[in-house]
Amino acid sequence: QFTICQGDELTLTANPGFVSYLWSNGSTTASIAADPYESNIYVVTVTDSSSCSYTGTVEVEVTEPYGFSNLFVSEISCPGGSDGFIYVNYEGGNGPAFTGNNLVESDDPPVSITGPNGYFSQSFSGIFENLAAGVYTVTVNINGCNTDTVITLGDQFPDVTIQADVPLCPDGGFVTL
C-alpha cells in the first residue's frame, strides 16, 4: 500500500521482462501514473513469453489536505514589540483530526511557523505567542501532507505630525524633527 498527498505524483511499475501488461485502468504499458486525486486499487496482469499470466495488486490511498478553518491574529501593540500572536485551527483531510488543542494519533507537532530572523517553532495547540512584526509562514503537516498560509504581523501605528500656531524660534528659524 502507498499513501500519497492529494496532487502528488506516483508512478506504479510492474516487473520488467514480460511480453504484455494490462492494468485495471486499461493501460498496456509497464508503468502507469496513479490518480493523484482519488484513492484506488490498481491491478496489473502480466504475461510472459510462455503465455503464463500473473496478477499483482497495489492500493494507493490519497490523503486530502487540511484547510485552515480559523486564523486569529493579534498585531504588535508598540513599535519594536513582540506581543503579537497567531492562533491556527484547521479541519478537513482524511487523517487524524485536530481541533483547537485536541490532536489524535500524532507524536510530532502538526503546526509549525517560520518567520523573520530565522524564527521557527512547532505546536500541538496551534498557538504562537510573543511574535515580533514580520511575515510568517504557518504550515500544517498531517500524514506528511502540508498546507501553508502566509501571515503578516505589522506595527500598525499612526504617523505623528507636529503643528505649531506660533513660530518655534524667535529669530524666524526652523526646527526639523
N, C-alpha and C positions, 0 to 999 in steps of 0.2 A: 504494500500500500504506500502511496505517495500522498503527501499533503502539500498543497501549494497555496499561495495567497492569490486572491482574485486578481486577474490580469497578468500574472506571471506566466512565463513560457516553460513548457516541459515537453521534451521530445522522448517518445517511447520507441525503443529499438529492439526488434526481435534478433535472436542469434543469427549471425551470417552463415552463408553456405547452403541455404535451402533454394530449391527451384522456384517455389512460389510462396507468396504471403497473402493472407486475406484477413483483414481486420474487421471488427464488428461495425465499423463506420463505413465499410465498403472499399477502403483503400487497399491497394495491392502492392505497396512498397514495404521495404524492411523497416522503415521508420515512419512514425506519424507524430503530429503535434497534438497534444491533449488540449481539450477545450478549456481555455483559461477562465471561463465564467460559470461552468456547470460541473458538478461532481458527476463522475461516470465510472462504469466498469467497462474496461476495454478487453476484448478477447481477440487473440490472433491465432489463426490456424496456419501452420507452415507445412509444406510438403517437400520431402527430399527426392533425390534422383531415383529412388526405388518406388516412388509413389506412396510412401508411408506418410501419414499425416499426424501431426502433433499439435496440441492446443495449449495455449498459455493464457492466463487471466491476470489482470492487474487492476486495482481500484485506485482512482485518483480522486481525492477529496479536495474541493476548492473551498478555502476559508474566506468568508466575506469580511471586508474590513469593518472596523468600528468607526462610528461617526461621533463627532463632538455634539452632545446634546445641550450642554450648558458650558459657557465660559464666563466666569466672573472675574473682572479685572478692576483693581484699585490703583489709580495713578499715584505718583510720588507727591507728597504734600508740600515739600520745600525743596528749593534748588540744592542739588548735591546730596539729597537724602536717599535713603534706601529702605523706605517703608511701604513700597508697592507690593501687591500680591496678585497671584493668578490662581484661580481655583478651576479645575478641569473636571467635568463629568461627561461621560460618554456612554453610548449604547449601540446595539446592533451586533453584527458579526454572528458567527455560529460556533464560537468557542466559549470559554469561561465568561461569566457575566461579571461586570463591575459597575457598581453604582455607589457614588459617594465613597464611604470607607469600607465597603463590602466587596472583597475580591475572592473569587473562588478558583481553586486549582492553579496557583502560580507561586513559585518560590522567588521570582525576580520581580522587582518593582516594575509595573507596566507603564508608568508615565515618567518620561524624562524631559528635561528642559535644558537648552543651551542658550547662552546669552553673551553679553558684552564681556570683554577681557577674559575670555576662556571659561566663563561661568558654566557649570554643569551640575545638575542634581537629579536624583531619581526619587520617586514617591509611590507608595501604595495608595495614599489617600487622594492624590491629585492636587494637593495644596502646596503652593510655593510662596514663601513669605520673605520679607526683608530684601526685596528686589530693588535695584537701582534703575534709573532711567535707561532705556535701550531697547533693542529689538531682540525678542526671544522666539525660539522655535520650540514648540511643545510637541512631543511625539508620544503616541500611544502605541505600544507594541504588545499584541496578544497573539499567541501561537506563531510568532515570527513575522506577523503582518503589521506593517507600520501605517499609521495615519498621522499626518503632520498638519500643523497650523502655525502661522506666524503672528505674533502679538507685539505691538509696540507700546511700551510704557513710557509716558512722556512727563517732562517737567512742564506742566501747564500753568504758567504764571503770567499775569498781565504785565504789559510794558508800563513802566513808571515814567511819567512826564512831570517835570518841574516847571511851574509857571510863576512869574513874579509880576505884580502890578506896579511895582516901583523899581527903578534901576537898582541893581545889586551892588554896583560900585560907584562911589561918589564922583570919580573922575570920568564917568561915562564908559569905562571899560567893560569887557565881557568876561563872564565866567563860563568855562567849558566843563561840563560834567560828563 
